Amino acid sequence: MSTFDVPSSQQDPDRIGELCDVIAKQRRRHVLYFLRDADEATVSVERLVQHLVGRERERADDDDNARVEQRLYHVSLPKLVNAGVIEHDRRSGCVRYRPTRLLEQLLEQVSEIEAGD
């Protein structure tokens, strides 16, 4: 049995609405983009934190590593796990992307919109 957290339910009748809610926050989108584009199947939370801090500093945001990590652990990762778009192994500190066709389509469209801004 896997030690990764899995979602409680993926049988939500409004899956598009749920995924739109999940990707509504920029930080969660950047987590998903990073995991989607990673060369490895799993990525450490530490590496995710480093990536997010680097991105947010480019936007002149003053969040430090500890604060980003805290928000990631307590807000972003649980939301992404509950939506079934990632798995998070708390013991190893690794995260795995769980792509679906619908999620990939939504991320692609949002990514194109963000690139145009």
N, C-alpha and C positions, 0 to 999 in steps of 0.2 A: 504494500500500500504506500502511496506517495505521501511525503510529508508536506506537500504543497497545500495551501488553503484552496479550496474550491468553492464556487458560488453556491449559495443555498438553493437557487432556482434559476434556470435559464428558460423556463416556460412562460415568460412574461408575454401577455398578449400585445403589449405595446412596446415591442423590442426597439423600434426606431426611436421612440420617445425616450426610453431608458438610455440608449446609446448617445443620443443628443445631449441628455443631461450629463452623462459621463464626460463627454468631450467639450462641454461648455466652458470649462476652466482651462486656461492656457497651460498651466503647469501639468495637468493631466494629459493634455494633448502632446506636450513635449516628452512626457514619459513614454507615451505610446509610440510616437515617432522614433524615439531613441531605441526602444525595444524592437520595433518593427525592422529598423535598419541595421541592428547589431549583427555582427558576424557570428556571434555565439548564440546558442539556444537559451542560455540563462545569463543574466547580468546581475552583478552584485548591487545591493542597495547603495553601497559606498560609491560605486562608479556612477550610478544614477544621480546621487547627490552632487558629485563633482561636475557632471554634465549640466545639471540644473543651475548650480551656482555660477558656472561659466556663462551660461545663456543669460541669466538674470543680471549679471554684472554688466553685460553688453547693453542692457537696458537701463543701466545706472541704478539698479536696485541694490540696496544695502544688506539684503539677507545674508547671513553668514551660514557656514556649513551646518552648524548645530540646529539652527532654526529651520533651514530647508529640510534637514533630515527629520526633525520632529514633525513638521507638517506632512512630509511624505509618509512616515510611519503611521500617523494618527488620522490623517484625512485622505490623502490621495490614494495610497495603496489599498486601504479597506474599501474605498468606493469602487476602485477598478476590480478588485477581487469579487466583490458582491455582484458586479455587473457581468462577471465571467469573462473579462477580457484579458486578465492576467492571472497567474498563479504566483503566490508568494510563500516561499519556504522560510519561515522565521528562524529556524535552527541554523540554516546555512547562510541566511541573509541574501538569498538569490531570488530573482524575479524572472518569470518566463511569460512571454507574450503568447496569447491564445487567439490568433486571428480567426475571423469569420468573414465570409464574403461581404456581409452587410457592413461590418466594422471597417473593412478595407475600403469599401466604396465611400463611406462617410469620411474617413480620414483623408482619402485622396482628394475629395471635393473640398474639404476644409483647408487642406494643405495648399491647394491651388488658390483659394480665396486669400489665405494669409500671405502667399507669395506675391499676390497682386497689390497688397496694401503697401 
